[in-house]
Amino acid sequence: MNRTEIEEKVKDFLIEDFEIDEDKIRPEARLKEDLEIDSLDFVDIIVIVDKCFGFRLKAEEMAGVDTLAQFCDYIENKVN
């Protein structure tokens, strides 16, 4: 799966499942501050990522992930 496909899937589930305005979804957007994703949302994201990308997110690996670009980097490293 290439980077564009990953970014598209992430964008789709952020819009569909979390009702985030498409204008807010930018690579530099901070997950918590800009996209307002809280700890309960991360539980849902774990399930969605498992379904979409075939692996489970690990909280300890996500510790340094602050922006949407870093989140997509993390997914890209896991799936490739």
N, C-alpha and C positions, 0 to 999 in steps of 0.2 A: 504494500500500500504506500503510495507516495504522499508527500507533504500536503499537496493540494487536496487530496481525498480526505486526509485526516482533518485538516482545517474545516472542510465542508461539513463533515459529520459532526464535529464539535459545534460548529455554528448552528447546524440544524437542531441538535438536541438542546442547546442553550435557548434557542428561540421557542421551540415546541414545548419542551418540558418545564422550562423555568421562566418562560414568558419575558425574556430579556429583549429589550429593544435592539433591533439589528444595528442601529447606529452606534451603540455602545460596544459592539463586538469588534475590537481592534487588537492587533498583536500586543500593544503596550498596555492594554486594559488590565488593571489589577483585579484578581478574582474576587477578593473580599470587599475592597473599597469601591471599585468602579462597577463591578457586576453584581455586587451585593449577594454573593454566594456565601451562605453561612454553614455551620457545621452540620445541620440537618440536611442541607442541600448536598453536601459532600457524600452523605450516605447514599442518596439517590444517584449521584454521579458514579459511585463505585459500581452499582448495578448496571447503569447505562454503558459504562466503559467496558465492562465484562461482556455485555451483550453485543456491543458494536465492534469491539476490537479483540475480544477473546482472551483478556487477562484481567486479573484483579489488581486494582490500585493498592499500594501499601502506604499507610499513613507516614511511616518513617522516611520513605523515599520522596514523599510529597512535601516534606518540611521546607525545602528551599524554593518551592514553586509558588511564585507570587503573581506572575502575569499569564495572560492567555498564551503568549508565545512560548513561555517556559513549559506550560501545560502540554502544548502540542509537541514540543521537543521531547518531553518525557514519554508521551505516547509513541512518537516516531521511533525512539530508541527501543521501546519494548516490542513493537510489532515488526521491526526490521532487523 
